[in-house]
C-alpha cells in the first residue's frame, strides 16, 4: 500500500489530523474540511470517505479496511479502537426505495425523499467484511458484527450481531478493556 506523506495529508485540508495517520494513496476523500482524523489511524486502498454536512469523525487506534466506504450527509462517528474490515459500507444517507419518490444523486432534491441520520460506531466495535450499516444506527461499545451483515437497527453493548437484518446472536467478552488500559499506559496516554 502506497501511503500519502504527512505533507500531502496536510494539503488536503482535513478539519484535524492526529499523529501516526496512514492514508493510502489509492483511497478517495471528499469534503476533507468535514473530516477529523484521530491518532494511529490507517485507511487502506480503495476506501471512499465522502463527508456531508454532519462530517466524519474518526477517533484513535482506528483501522478501515480495503474497499470500505463512509458516505452521507449525516454525521458518521467512529470512536477509539473501532475496526471496519474490508468492503464495509457505512451510510448516513439513504434513498427511499418505496417507489413514492425518485432516486439517485442526479435527480433534483424536490423529487426525492432521502433519509439522513447520524451513525455512531462505538469504542471497540468491529464490523466484519462486506457488512452494511444504515442511517440512524448506533453500535454501542464492544459490538461485534459478523461478515455480510445488515445493520438497520442500533446494537447494544458487547453483543455479537449477524445476519440480514442483523440480530444479537451471542455475547462478546470484555477482556479487551483491560488490554486497552495496558496499551494506553505503554503509549503514556
N, C-alpha and C positions, 0 to 999 in steps of 0.2 A: 504494500500500500504506500503510494507516494503521499507525503504529508505537506500541508501548507506550512510555510515558515511563520514565525511569530510576527514578522513584519507584514506578510501577506494577510494574515488574520486581522491585524490592526487596521489595515487599509480597507477592509470590508465594511467597517462601520458598525460592528456589534454594539449593543447597548452596554454590555460589560463582558469581560473575559478574565477568568481566573488564571491560575498557574497550571502548568503542565496540561495544556489543551492540545490534543492531537486530532486534526481535521484532515480527512482525506482530500486530496486534490481532485478527486473524482466525485465528491459529494456536491450537492447544489443547495445554496442558501438564498432565500428570498426575503426581502424586508429585514435585513440584518439589524436595523436600528430597533427592531422589536424583539430581538433575540438576546437573552442573557445566558452566558455560559459560566458555570462554576469552575472549580479547580479539579484537576485529574479527570478530564472528560475526553473520551475517544469516540469519534464519529467516523464510521467506516465508509468504504467505497459505495457509490451509487445511492446514498441516502439523500432524501429531499426534506429540507426544513423550510416550510413556507409559512411565515408568521403573519397572522391577520392583526386586527386592532388589539386583541387581547394579549398578543405576544406569545412567545415560547420562553419558558424559564426552565433552565436545566441546572440542577444542583451540582454537587461534587461527588466524585467517585462514580461517574456515570459512563456506561457503555451503550452505544446504539449500533447494532449490528448491520451488516451489509444489506443494502436494498430496503431499508426501513424508511418510513415517511411519517412526518408530523405536519399536518395540514389543517388550516381552518381559521375562521375569523375569531372564534372564542379563544380564551387562554388555554394553553397546554402547559402543564407544570409537571416536571419530573423531579421528585425530591431525592436527596442524597442516597447513594447506593442502589438506585434503580438500574435495571438492565433490560434492554429490548434486544431480543435475539434477532436473527436475520428475517427480513421480509415482514416485519411488524408494521401495521398501519394504524396510526392514531389520528382520528378526525375530531375536530371541534366544530365542524360544519357538515351538514348532510342535506342533500336534496330530498324533497318529498316524493316518494315513489307511488303514491296512491292513484295518480292519474288526474288529480284535480288541478295540477299546475304543470308547466313545462319544466324541463330540467336541462342542465349543463351550463357551463360558465359563459357560453356565447349568447345566451338568452338574457335580455334585459331583466333586471330585478323585479319589475312590476308584474312579470309573467311567471314568476317562480315563488315557491314557498320554502325557502331554505331554512333549516333549523340550525341555530348557532348556540352552543352551550359549552361552558368550560369543561376541561378534562383534567383531573388530578391523579397522578400516579405517585403513590406514597413511597416512603423510605423502604428500602429493601424489597421492593416489588420486582419480580422477574416475570417477563412475558415471553412465552415460547414462540418459536418460529412460525411464521405465517398467520399469526393471530391478528384480529381486527378489534380496535377499541373505538366505540361510537361516542358521539357528543353527549355531554351531561353525566358521564360516569366518573366515579371516584373509586379508585383502587386503594384501599386503606393499607397501612403499614404491613409489610411482610406477606402480602398476597403473592401467590404463585399461580400463573396461568399456563395451562398446558398448550402445546403446539396446536395450531389450526383451530383455535377457539374464537368465538364471537362474544365480546363483552358489550352487552347492551343495557346492563344494569350495574349499579355500584356493587362492590365486593368488600365484605367485612374482613377485618384484620386477621392475618395469619391463616387464611383459608387457602386451599388449593382448589382452583376452578378449572373446569374443562368442558368442552362441548360447544354445540351450536343450537341455541344460545348456551353460553357457559352457565354451569351451576356448580355449587360447592360440592366437592366430592370427597375431601378429607381435610385434615389439619396439617399445618406446617410447623415444624419445631422452631423454637425461639432462641436456640443456641447461638445463632448469628449475632445476637445483640451483645453478648459477652465478647465475641470476636471483634465487633466494631470498636468496643472500648479499648481493646489491646492495640488495634490498628491506629486509632487516634492518638493513643499515648506514644506510639512509635513515631508518628509524624509530628508529635508535640502540638496537636490541635486542641 
